[in-house]
Amino acid sequence: MTRNLTLLAVVGTSALALCGSAPPPQPALAQAQPGLWEISGVPGAAYPLRQCVADIAVLARFEHRAKACNARPVRDGGNSTVIDYNCGTAGFGHSDVTVVTPRALRIDTQGISGGLPFNYVLQAHRIGDCPSASRH
């Protein structure tokens, strides 16, 4: 009986791992916390952009942050992670994210967006918690 329960637990865990749609969290990115981030180096922006970020991995696909994309870690270790992602007809990208400190990231990203190439470096700094929604 115990053997069958152990086998069932192993098979069930494996099935969940195969069926899950979210990529596993990247250890390098796990050093940074969600919250309000100020992002500088955004192409065409005169001032740094402030964005509430719930999932730090979204910053790795900054160019396509509003799109549904499939991300795949290429390398992760220490303070950096490299992620390739594909957003179907919206384009694709390759990002190298360095965790300078848990509150500061450097994102070197390139790819194709809207049929055109992009290549830029962002500096992201966590400046606090996200503002809470006002209650009416």
C-alpha distance (Angstrom), angle and dihedral (degrees) to the residues before:
residue distance angle dihedral
M1 . . .
T2 3.83 . .
R3 3.82 89.9 .
N4 3.82 91.3 53.1
L5 3.81 91.9 49.1
T6 3.81 90.7 50.1
L7 3.80 91.1 49.4
L8 3.80 90.7 47.8
A9 3.81 91.0 50.8
V10 3.83 91.8 50.2
V11 3.82 93.6 47.3
G12 3.81 92.0 45.3
T13 3.80 92.3 49.8
S14 3.81 91.3 48.7
A15 3.80 91.7 49.7
L16 3.79 91.2 51.0
A17 3.80 90.7 50.4
L18 3.80 91.3 52.2
C19 3.79 95.8 45.2
G20 3.80 98.2 45.5
S21 3.81 113.8 111.2
A22 3.79 98.9 -162.8
P23 3.79 117.1 84.5
P24 3.79 115.3 -120.1
P25 3.80 114.0 -94.2
Q26 3.79 114.0 -93.8
P27 3.83 113.0 -121.3
A28 3.81 93.0 -138.3
L29 3.81 92.1 52.3
A30 3.81 91.1 45.0
Q31 3.83 86.9 72.5
A32 3.83 89.9 69.6
Q33 3.79 124.0 70.7
P34 3.78 130.7 -135.5
G35 3.78 115.4 -109.9
L36 3.79 141.4 94.2
W37 3.81 110.1 -21.7
E38 3.80 129.2 -171.5
I39 3.80 111.4 -146.4
S40 3.79 122.4 -163.8
G41 3.78 128.6 -174.5
V42 3.81 94.0 49.3
P43 3.82 106.6 155.4
G44 3.79 112.0 -108.3
A45 3.81 94.6 9.0
A46 3.80 117.1 122.9
Y47 3.80 92.1 -163.4
P48 3.80 135.1 31.0
L49 3.79 114.3 -82.9
R50 3.79 119.1 -123.8
Q51 3.77 115.1 -148.7
C52 3.76 134.6 172.2
V53 3.81 105.4 -128.0
A54 3.80 120.7 -163.9
D55 3.82 95.4 172.6
I56 3.81 116.7 37.4
A57 3.83 90.3 -156.0
V58 3.82 88.2 70.8
L59 3.81 88.4 70.6
A60 3.82 88.5 62.7
R61 3.80 88.4 64.5
F62 3.78 95.6 38.1
E63 3.82 94.8 145.9
H64 3.81 89.9 58.0
R65 3.83 99.2 30.0
A66 3.82 92.8 130.9
K67 3.82 93.3 49.5
A68 3.78 132.3 84.1
C69 3.79 104.9 -109.6
N70 3.78 138.9 169.8
A71 3.81 112.0 -131.1
R72 3.79 127.2 -161.4
P73 3.79 124.2 -171.1
V74 3.80 111.6 -129.8
R75 3.79 97.8 -178.7
D76 3.78 134.0 -2.4
G77 3.74 127.5 177.2
G78 3.75 142.0 128.3
N79 3.78 108.8 -17.8
S80 3.80 100.9 -16.9
T81 3.75 141.4 64.1
V82 3.80 131.8 -172.0
I83 3.79 117.3 -149.7
D84 3.81 131.1 -173.9
Y85 3.78 116.6 -162.6
N86 3.79 138.4 -179.0
C87 3.79 125.6 -155.2
G88 3.80 99.3 -176.9
T89 3.79 113.2 -124.8
A90 3.84 91.0 -4.1
G91 3.81 90.5 70.1
F92 3.78 139.9 -110.8
G93 3.77 141.1 -98.4
H94 3.77 149.3 -162.5
S95 3.80 118.7 -145.0
D96 3.78 133.4 -175.2
V97 3.81 109.5 -160.5
T98 3.79 120.0 -167.3
V99 3.79 119.8 -166.5
V100 3.81 101.8 -143.3
T101 3.81 90.4 175.9
P102 3.82 129.6 -19.7
R103 3.83 86.0 -92.1
A104 3.83 99.1 42.4
L105 3.80 130.2 59.8
R106 3.80 133.9 179.8
I107 3.81 113.1 -152.8
D108 3.81 119.1 -167.4
T109 3.80 106.1 -171.9
Q110 3.79 137.8 173.0
G111 3.78 139.3 162.5
I112 3.79 142.4 98.6
S113 3.80 124.5 -50.4
G114 3.80 123.9 175.7
G115 3.80 89.7 -8.5
L116 3.82 93.2 -56.1
P117 3.80 130.8 100.4
F118 3.79 122.0 -111.5
N119 3.79 131.0 -169.8
Y120 3.81 124.4 169.1
V121 3.79 145.3 132.7
L122 3.80 122.7 -121.6
Q123 3.79 129.9 -163.2
A124 3.81 113.1 -151.9
H125 3.80 124.3 -169.2
R126 3.78 125.8 -175.6
I127 3.79 106.3 -130.8
G128 3.79 100.8 176.6
D129 3.75 146.7 -59.7
C130 3.76 122.2 -37.0
P131 3.79 114.3 -93.9
S132 3.78 110.6 -100.4
A133 3.76 117.6 -119.2
S134 3.77 111.5 -96.2
R135 3.77 115.6 -114.0
H136 3.79 119.1 -130.6
